[in-house]
Amino acid sequence: MSGTNKSTTGHLASGARFAAIGFALTRRLERPWLADRFAFPTRKDLDSKLIGGAALYHVIDRRLHKVVVHHIPCSRKQG
């Protein structure tokens, strides 16, 4: 992740670990706590809407990153 500071990268990594642990624990339950059954996705194929949405998200995210992140003054001292 070029262009990001270490604290942002650390938060993303922590969030990914937390989500992975939660997902692993959820898969071990026989049934969810607040529902009758799990509703995991069953489709495994890719369609044009999925690929197009991912590509559009990537383009918009890159443009917003250039506009927002590079124009925010940093209040902390670098170094």
N, C-alpha and C positions, 0 to 999 in steps of 0.2 A: 504494500500500500504506500506508494510514494506520495509525498506531499501531506501526510497526516502526522500529527504529533504522537508521541509514545503513549500518552494517557488515553487518547481516542482508540488507538489500536488495542490497548489493554482492556478497555471497556468492551470492545467488540469481541475479543477473545473470551472474556469472562461470560458475556451473554451467550456466546455459542456453546461454551461448556455447560452452562446452566440449562440451556434448552436441550442439549443432547442427553444430559442426565435425566431431565424430566421426561423426555420422550422414551428413554429406555425403561424407566420405572413404570410409565403408563402402559407400555406394551406387556408388562408382567401381570397387570391386574386382570382379574377374570371379567369384571364389568366396571364401568365408570362409577364414581361416587354419586353423581347427580343425574344419571340417565339410565335407561334400560339396557342400552348396548352402545358399543363404540361405532363411530362413523368415520372410519379410515377410508381414504380414497382407494378405489380399486383399479382405475384406469392406468395403464402403463404405456400407452402410445402418446406420441407427440402430434399435435395438430397445428395448423397454420396460425390460429388465434393465440395459442400458447407461445409459439416461437416469435410471432410478431409483437406480442405484448412484452416479452423479455427484451427484444431488441429495442423497442420504443423506450422502455424503462432505462436501459443502458444509455441510450443517446441523451435522454432528458437528465439523467443523473450526472453524466459527464459534463453537460453544459451548465447545470446548476452548480456543480462543484467548482468549475472555473470561475463563475460569476460570484458566488457567495464566499467560498473559502479564501480565495486569493485577494479579496477586497475587504476583509474584516481585519481591522487593526488588532494586533496582539498586545494585550495589556501586561503580559508577563515578560520578563527579560529572557532573552534567548541565551542559552549557553550552559 
